[in-house]
Amino acid sequence: MIKLKDILLETDVIPAEAPITKKDAEEIGFDTPEEVEDLSFKFKVRNMPKKENVALHQVITIEIFDLPDGYRKSVKLRPYHLIFGKNSLGIFDAFGVNETAGLTRQGAEEKISKLAAEGKTEIDDAYIGGLVNYAGSELYEFFNLERMKKPGMGKRLLFHEMVHIARNLISLFENPAIDPSKPEWWDDPNATFTNMEDASEEFFAEVQERTGTIADDRWDKLK
C-alpha cells in the first residue's frame, strides 16, 4: 500500500482547489430512473440531464461479484460517473464547474480557439483527451469524443483511463479511510492506494474488464 496523495499527484487526480461539493453533485439530479443492463455482467445505469458539449453522462453501478479463489467476496464497487464529452469543455459542462483537477474551462476554450486558428481541432491535440478524477465526492471517468476520432486514439484512451478508474474503485472498496466527501481527504495518512501485486492482480483485471467493457460499448454507440 502507498499513500493515495502521491498517486493522485503523479496522475493529476487531486481535485481542484475549489471542487464542487457532494451537495452540488447531488443537486444536478438524474434524468432517468435506474435501469439494469447486461454485457456478460450486470450493472445499473442512470442517465444524467443533457448538458451542452456532453454527448453522454451516466452513473454506473456494477453488480456485486466475487473474485476467483476466494480472494475477495461480495465486491461492491461504488457508483461512478461515465462521461463522453463532445470536446474538452464537456467535463466542465457535465458538472457545471469552471475547474477540475487543476484544469480550467478557460484553458480549454483557449486551446480550442488556438487550434481553430491553426486550422486544427482537438482531433489533433486535445486539452483533455481523457480523465479520471472527483467532482466533490463523485468519482468520474471522462472521454473526449473529438480526440477519440484520431485513428488509434480511441482505444488508447479507453485502455489508459480504465486503469485509473479501476485503481480508484478498488482503493475505495479496500480502504474505508478514503472518504472523498471530506476536505483534502488525500492528505489523510490513512488514505492509502491499492498497489497491483500478485495477490491483487486478478482484482485489477476483473474491474478493468468491467469498466472497459462499459466504456467501449458506449463509445461504439456514439461513434
Order of alpha helices (4+ residues) and beta strands (2+ residues): beta-alpha-alpha-beta-beta-beta-beta-alpha-beta-beta-alpha-beta-beta-alpha-beta-alpha
